[in-house]
Amino acid sequence: MTAYTATVTVRLKHGVLDPEAETTKRALERLDFELEALRSADRFEVDLEADSADDARERADEMAERLLANPTIHDYDVEVAER
């Protein structure tokens, strides 16, 4: 078994209202930053043991599907790195 860190980034799908991002975008624009769009995201780092990077990715993907993200309104990405 090898130690891995799986990083799961969860964000709202395009078209789903993101009030946190809208508020932050307006504040940045008031500070004279020009933005086309801004989306908020949650990032989860999961340390786990697995036989391979593919195994670690599959387990993190299952975690995202079952708990970390709501597939109806969220998109998510999984990245895996050996520790």
N, CA, C and O atoms as a GROMACS GRO file, in nm:
protein
  332
    1MET      N    1   0.085  -0.119   0.000
    1MET     CA    2   0.000   0.000   0.000
    1MET      C    3   0.089   0.125   0.000
    1MET      O    4   0.196   0.128   0.062
    2THR      N    5   0.043   0.224  -0.070
    2THR     CA    6   0.115   0.350  -0.082
    2THR      C    7   0.027   0.462  -0.028
    2THR      O    8  -0.095   0.455  -0.035
    3ALA      N    9   0.091   0.565   0.027
    3ALA     CA   10   0.018   0.680   0.080
    3ALA      C   11  -0.006   0.781  -0.031
    3ALA      O   12   0.085   0.816  -0.106
    4TYR      N   13  -0.130   0.828  -0.041
    4TYR     CA   14  -0.168   0.927  -0.141
    4TYR      C   15  -0.246   1.040  -0.075
    4TYR      O   16  -0.306   1.023   0.031
    5THR      N   17  -0.244   1.155  -0.140
    5THR     CA   18  -0.335   1.264  -0.106
    5THR      C   19  -0.423   1.288  -0.227
    5THR      O   20  -0.374   1.318  -0.336
    6ALA      N   21  -0.552   1.275  -0.207
    6ALA     CA   22  -0.650   1.304  -0.312
    6ALA      C   23  -0.710   1.440  -0.284
    6ALA      O   24  -0.762   1.464  -0.175
    7THR      N   25  -0.704   1.528  -0.381
    7THR     CA   26  -0.763   1.661  -0.368
    7THR      C   27  -0.890   1.664  -0.451
    7THR      O   28  -0.888   1.645  -0.573
    8VAL      N   29  -1.002   1.689  -0.383
    8VAL     CA   30  -1.132   1.695  -0.448
    8VAL      C   31  -1.178   1.840  -0.446
    8VAL      O   32  -1.197   1.898  -0.339
    9THR      N   33  -1.195   1.899  -0.564
    9THR     CA   34  -1.242   2.037  -0.575
    9THR      C   35  -1.387   2.033  -0.624
    9THR      O   36  -1.417   1.977  -0.729
   10VAL      N   37  -1.475   2.094  -0.544
   10VAL     CA   38  -1.619   2.092  -0.572
   10VAL      C   39  -1.664   2.235  -0.600
   10VAL      O   40  -1.638   2.326  -0.522
   11ARG      N   41  -1.733   2.252  -0.714
   11ARG     CA   42  -1.785   2.385  -0.748
   11ARG      C   43  -1.925   2.371  -0.807
   11ARG      O   44  -1.962   2.266  -0.858
   12LEU      N   45  -2.001   2.478  -0.798
   12LEU     CA   46  -2.135   2.477  -0.855
   12LEU      C   47  -2.127   2.471  -1.008
   12LEU      O   48  -2.037   2.529  -1.068
   13LYS      N   49  -2.221   2.402  -1.068
   13LYS     CA   50  -2.228   2.395  -1.214
   13LYS      C   51  -2.261   2.534  -1.269
   13LYS      O   52  -2.321   2.617  -1.201
   14HIS      N   53  -2.221   2.556  -1.394
   14HIS     CA   54  -2.258   2.682  -1.461
   14HIS      C   55  -2.410   2.692  -1.464
   14HIS      O   56  -2.479   2.594  -1.494
   15GLY      N   57  -2.459   2.810  -1.434
   15GLY     CA   58  -2.603   2.833  -1.435
   15GLY      C   59  -2.668   2.821  -1.298
   15GLY      O   60  -2.781   2.866  -1.280
   16VAL      N   61  -2.598   2.761  -1.201
   16VAL     CA   62  -2.651   2.752  -1.065
   16VAL      C   63  -2.608   2.879  -0.991
   16VAL      O   64  -2.492   2.918  -0.997
   17LEU      N   65  -2.702   2.942  -0.922
   17LEU     CA   66  -2.672   3.066  -0.851
   17LEU      C   67  -2.563   3.043  -0.747
   17LEU      O   68  -2.565   2.945  -0.673
   18ASP      N   69  -2.466   3.135  -0.743
   18ASP     CA   70  -2.353   3.127  -0.650
   18ASP      C   71  -2.343   3.261  -0.578
   18ASP      O   72  -2.261   3.345  -0.615
   19PRO      N   73  -2.426   3.283  -0.473
   19PRO     CA   74  -2.430   3.414  -0.408
   19PRO      C   75  -2.296   3.454  -0.345
   19PRO      O   76  -2.262   3.572  -0.345
   20GLU      N   77  -2.222   3.359  -0.293
   20GLU     CA   78  -2.090   3.393  -0.235
   20GLU      C   79  -1.998   3.450  -0.342
   20GLU      O   80  -1.931   3.551  -0.318
   21ALA      N   81  -1.993   3.387  -0.457
   21ALA     CA   82  -1.907   3.435  -0.565
   21ALA      C   83  -1.955   3.570  -0.618
   21ALA      O   84  -1.874   3.657  -0.649
   22GLU      N   85  -2.086   3.589  -0.629
   22GLU     CA   86  -2.138   3.716  -0.679
   22GLU      C   87  -2.102   3.831  -0.585
   22GLU      O   88  -2.063   3.938  -0.631
   23THR      N   89  -2.115   3.808  -0.455
   23THR     CA   90  -2.079   3.911  -0.358
   23THR      C   91  -1.931   3.943  -0.366
   23THR      O   92  -1.892   4.060  -0.363
   24THR      N   93  -1.849   3.841  -0.375
   24THR     CA   94  -1.704   3.861  -0.384
   24THR      C   95  -1.666   3.930  -0.514
   24THR      O   96  -1.579   4.016  -0.516
   25LYS      N   97  -1.731   3.893  -0.623
   25LYS     CA   98  -1.704   3.956  -0.753
   25LYS      C   99  -1.734   4.105  -0.748
   25LYS      O  100  -1.654   4.186  -0.795
   26ARG      N  101  -1.849   4.142  -0.691
   26ARG     CA  102  -1.884   4.284  -0.680
   26ARG      C  103  -1.782   4.360  -0.595
   26ARG      O  104  -1.744   4.472  -0.629
   27ALA      N  105  -1.737   4.298  -0.485
   27ALA     CA  106  -1.638   4.362  -0.398
   27ALA      C  107  -1.505   4.382  -0.473
   27ALA      O  108  -1.442   4.487  -0.460
   28LEU      N  109  -1.464   4.284  -0.549
   28LEU     CA  110  -1.340   4.296  -0.626
   28LEU      C  111  -1.352   4.405  -0.733
   28LEU      O  112  -1.258   4.480  -0.758
   29GLU      N  113  -1.468   4.414  -0.796
   29GLU     CA  114  -1.490   4.518  -0.896
   29GLU      C  115  -1.487   4.656  -0.832
   29GLU      O  116  -1.439   4.752  -0.894
   30ARG      N  117  -1.538   4.669  -0.710
   30ARG     CA  118  -1.531   4.798  -0.639
   30ARG      C  119  -1.386   4.835  -0.608
   30ARG      O  120  -1.354   4.953  -0.592
   31LEU      N  121  -1.299   4.736  -0.601
   31LEU     CA  122  -1.156   4.760  -0.579
   31LEU      C  123  -1.081   4.775  -0.711
   31LEU      O  124  -0.958   4.769  -0.714
   32ASP      N  125  -1.156   4.795  -0.819
   32ASP     CA  126  -1.101   4.820  -0.954
   32ASP      C  127  -1.036   4.698  -1.019
   32ASP      O  128  -0.948   4.714  -1.104
   33PHE      N  129  -1.078   4.578  -0.980
   33PHE     CA  130  -1.035   4.457  -1.051
   33PHE      C  131  -1.141   4.427  -1.156
   33PHE      O  132  -1.260   4.423  -1.126
   34GLU      N  133  -1.097   4.405  -1.280
   34GLU     CA  134  -1.191   4.371  -1.386
   34GLU      C  135  -1.200   4.219  -1.396
   34GLU      O  136  -1.100   4.151  -1.416
   35LEU      N  137  -1.322   4.168  -1.382
   35LEU     CA  138  -1.345   4.024  -1.387
   35LEU      C  139  -1.453   3.992  -1.489
   35LEU      O  140  -1.550   4.066  -1.504
   36GLU      N  141  -1.435   3.882  -1.558
   36GLU     CA  142  -1.540   3.833  -1.645
   36GLU      C  143  -1.639   3.748  -1.564
   36GLU      O  144  -1.760   3.762  -1.579
   37ALA      N  145  -1.585   3.661  -1.478
   37ALA     CA  146  -1.669   3.575  -1.395
   37ALA      C  147  -1.588   3.528  -1.274
   37ALA      O  148  -1.465   3.534  -1.274
   38LEU      N  149  -1.657   3.484  -1.174
   38LEU     CA  150  -1.594   3.430  -1.053
   38LEU      C  151  -1.684   3.320  -1.000
   38LEU      O  152  -1.806   3.337  -0.992
   39ARG      N  153  -1.625   3.208  -0.962
   39ARG     CA  154  -1.701   3.100  -0.900
   39ARG      C  155  -1.630   3.059  -0.772
   39ARG      O  156  -1.507   3.057  -0.767
   40SER      N  157  -1.707   3.028  -0.671
   40SER     CA  158  -1.648   2.977  -0.548
   40SER      C  159  -1.633   2.825  -0.558
   40SER      O  160  -1.700   2.761  -0.638
   41ALA      N  161  -1.545   2.770  -0.476
   41ALA     CA  162  -1.522   2.625  -0.478
   41ALA      C  163  -1.481   2.581  -0.339
   41ALA      O  164  -1.425   2.658  -0.262
   42ASP      N  165  -1.510   2.456  -0.308
   42ASP     CA  166  -1.463   2.392  -0.185
   42ASP      C  167  -1.355   2.293  -0.225
   42ASP      O  168  -1.364   2.227  -0.328
   43ARG      N  169  -1.253   2.284  -0.141
   43ARG     CA  170  -1.143   2.190  -0.170
   43ARG      C  171  -1.125   2.100  -0.050
   43ARG      O  172  -1.112   2.146   0.063
   44PHE      N  173  -1.124   1.971  -0.076
   44PHE     CA  174  -1.105   1.870   0.027
   44PHE      C  175  -0.977   1.794  -0.004
   44PHE      O  176  -0.957   1.749  -0.117
   45GLU      N  177  -0.890   1.780   0.095
   45GLU     CA  178  -0.769   1.699   0.080
   45GLU      C  179  -0.783   1.576   0.167
   45GLU      O  180  -0.798   1.586   0.289
   46VAL      N  181  -0.779   1.460   0.104
   46VAL     CA  182  -0.801   1.333   0.173
   46VAL      C  183  -0.672   1.252   0.166
   46VAL      O  184  -0.626   1.217   0.058
   47ASP      N  185  -0.615   1.222   0.282
   47ASP     CA  186  -0.498   1.135   0.288
   47ASP      C  187  -0.547   0.992   0.302
   47ASP      O  188  -0.628   0.961   0.389
   48LEU      N  189  -0.497   0.903   0.216
   48LEU     CA  190  -0.542   0.764   0.220
   48LEU      C  191  -0.432   0.671   0.170
   48LEU      O  192  -0.338   0.713   0.103
   49GLU      N  193  -0.448   0.545   0.203
   49GLU     CA  194  -0.359   0.439   0.157
   49GLU      C  195  -0.432   0.363   0.047
   49GLU      O  196  -0.550   0.333   0.060
   50ALA      N  197  -0.360   0.331  -0.062
   50ALA     CA  198  -0.421   0.256  -0.172
   50ALA      C  199  -0.312   0.178  -0.244
   50ALA      O  200  -0.193   0.207  -0.231
   51ASP      N  201  -0.355   0.078  -0.320
   51ASP     CA  202  -0.262  -0.004  -0.397
   51ASP      C  203  -0.201   0.072  -0.515
   51ASP      O  204  -0.089   0.042  -0.557
   52SER      N  205  -0.275   0.170  -0.568
   52SER     CA  206  -0.227   0.246  -0.684
   52SER      C  207  -0.294   0.383  -0.686
   52SER      O  208  -0.391   0.407  -0.614
   53ALA      N  209  -0.241   0.472  -0.769
   53ALA     CA  210  -0.302   0.605  -0.785
   53ALA      C  211  -0.443   0.592  -0.840
   53ALA      O  212  -0.532   0.667  -0.802
   54ASP      N  213  -0.464   0.495  -0.930
   54ASP     CA  214  -0.598   0.474  -0.985
   54ASP      C  215  -0.696   0.431  -0.878
   54ASP      O  216  -0.811   0.476  -0.876
   55ASP      N  217  -0.651   0.343  -0.786
   55ASP     CA  218  -0.736   0.302  -0.673
   55ASP      C  219  -0.771   0.421  -0.585
   55ASP      O  220  -0.886   0.439  -0.545
   56ALA      N  221  -0.671   0.503  -0.555
   56ALA     CA  222  -0.693   0.622  -0.472
   56ALA      C  223  -0.793   0.715  -0.540
   56ALA      O  224  -0.882   0.770  -0.474
   57ARG      N  225  -0.778   0.733  -0.672
   57ARG     CA  226  -0.870   0.820  -0.746
   57ARG      C  227  -1.012   0.765  -0.743
   57ARG      O  228  -1.108   0.840  -0.726
   58GLU      N  229  -1.026   0.634  -0.760
   58GLU     CA  230  -1.160   0.573  -0.756
   58GLU      C  231  -1.225   0.592  -0.620
   58GLU      O  232  -1.344   0.622  -0.612
   59ARG      N  233  -1.148   0.575  -0.513
   59ARG     CA  234  -1.204   0.593  -0.379
   59ARG      C  235  -1.245   0.738  -0.355
   59ARG      O  236  -1.351   0.765  -0.300
   60ALA      N  237  -1.160   0.833  -0.397
   60ALA     CA  238  -1.193   0.975  -0.381
   60ALA      C  239  -1.314   1.012  -0.466
   60ALA      O  240  -1.398   1.092  -0.424
   61ASP      N  241  -1.324   0.954  -0.585
   61ASP     CA  242  -1.439   0.979  -0.671
   61ASP      C  243  -1.567   0.930  -0.604
   61ASP      O  244  -1.670   0.996  -0.610
   62GLU      N  245  -1.560   0.814  -0.542
   62GLU     CA  246  -1.677   0.761  -0.471
   62GLU      C  247  -1.715   0.851  -0.354
   62GLU      O  248  -1.833   0.874  -0.329
   63MET      N  249  -1.615   0.902  -0.282
   63MET     CA  250  -1.642   0.995  -0.171
   63MET      C  251  -1.714   1.119  -0.222
   63MET      O  252  -1.810   1.166  -0.161
   64ALA      N  253  -1.667   1.171  -0.335
   64ALA     CA  254  -1.731   1.290  -0.393
   64ALA      C  255  -1.874   1.260  -0.434
   64ALA      O  256  -1.964   1.339  -0.405
   65GLU      N  257  -1.895   1.148  -0.501
   65GLU     CA  258  -2.030   1.112  -0.547
   65GLU      C  259  -2.127   1.090  -0.431
   65GLU      O  260  -2.244   1.127  -0.439
   66ARG      N  261  -2.077   1.029  -0.323
   66ARG     CA  262  -2.166   0.991  -0.213
   66ARG      C  263  -2.185   1.099  -0.108
   66ARG      O  264  -2.286   1.099  -0.038
   67LEU      N  265  -2.088   1.192  -0.094
   67LEU     CA  266  -2.100   1.288   0.015
   67LEU      C  267  -2.050   1.428  -0.018
   67LEU      O  268  -2.120   1.526   0.011
   68LEU      N  269  -1.934   1.441  -0.077
   68LEU     CA  270  -1.871   1.572  -0.090
   68LEU      C  271  -1.939   1.663  -0.192
   68LEU      O  272  -1.934   1.785  -0.177
   69ALA      N  273  -2.003   1.606  -0.294
   69ALA     CA  274  -2.068   1.685  -0.398
   69ALA      C  275  -2.210   1.633  -0.420
   69ALA      O  276  -2.239   1.515  -0.401
   70ASN      N  277  -2.296   1.724  -0.459
   70ASN     CA  278  -2.431   1.687  -0.503
   70ASN      C  279  -2.427   1.691  -0.655
   70ASN      O  280  -2.427   1.799  -0.713
   71PRO      N  281  -2.425   1.575  -0.721
   71PRO     CA  282  -2.410   1.572  -0.867
   71PRO      C  283  -2.516   1.652  -0.944
   71PRO      O  284  -2.495   1.685  -1.060
   72THR      N  285  -2.627   1.682  -0.881
   72THR     CA  286  -2.731   1.760  -0.946
   72THR      C  287  -2.686   1.905  -0.967
   72THR      O  288  -2.717   1.965  -1.070
   73ILE      N  289  -2.614   1.961  -0.870
   73ILE     CA  290  -2.576   2.103  -0.880
   73ILE      C  291  -2.426   2.127  -0.880
   73ILE      O  292  -2.382   2.239  -0.905
   74HIS      N  293  -2.346   2.024  -0.854
   74HIS     CA  294  -2.201   2.042  -0.847
   74HIS      C  295  -2.126   1.966  -0.957
   74HIS      O  296  -2.169   1.860  -1.002
   75ASP      N  297  -2.014   2.024  -0.997
   75ASP     CA  298  -1.911   1.955  -1.074
   75ASP      C  299  -1.796   1.934  -0.976
   75ASP      O  300  -1.782   2.010  -0.880
   76TYR      N  301  -1.714   1.834  -1.000
   76TYR     CA  302  -1.598   1.817  -0.914
   76TYR      C  303  -1.483   1.758  -0.994
   76TYR      O  304  -1.503   1.692  -1.096
   77ASP      N  305  -1.362   1.784  -0.945
   77ASP     CA  306  -1.240   1.730  -1.004
   77ASP      C  307  -1.165   1.657  -0.894
   77ASP      O  308  -1.170   1.697  -0.778
   78VAL      N  309  -1.096   1.550  -0.930
   78VAL     CA  310  -1.014   1.474  -0.836
   78VAL      C  311  -0.871   1.471  -0.889
   78VAL      O  312  -0.848   1.434  -1.004
   79GLU      N  313  -0.776   1.509  -0.805
   79GLU     CA  314  -0.634   1.499  -0.838
   79GLU      C  315  -0.570   1.413  -0.731
   79GLU      O  316  -0.605   1.425  -0.613
   80VAL      N  317  -0.478   1.327  -0.769
   80VAL     CA  318  -0.414   1.236  -0.674
   80VAL      C  319  -0.263   1.253  -0.685
   80VAL      O  320  -0.207   1.256  -0.795
   81ALA      N  321  -0.198   1.262  -0.570
   81ALA     CA  322  -0.052   1.271  -0.565
   81ALA      C  323  -0.001   1.177  -0.458
   81ALA      O  324  -0.062   1.161  -0.352
   82GLU      N  325   0.110   1.115  -0.486
   82GLU     CA  326   0.173   1.026  -0.387
   82GLU      C  327   0.236   1.113  -0.278
   82GLU      O  328   0.296   1.217  -0.307
   83ARG      N  329   0.222   1.068  -0.152
   83ARG     CA  330   0.285   1.141  -0.041
   83ARG      C  331   0.420   1.083  -0.011
   83ARG      O  332   0.489   1.131   0.079
   0.00000   0.00000   0.00000
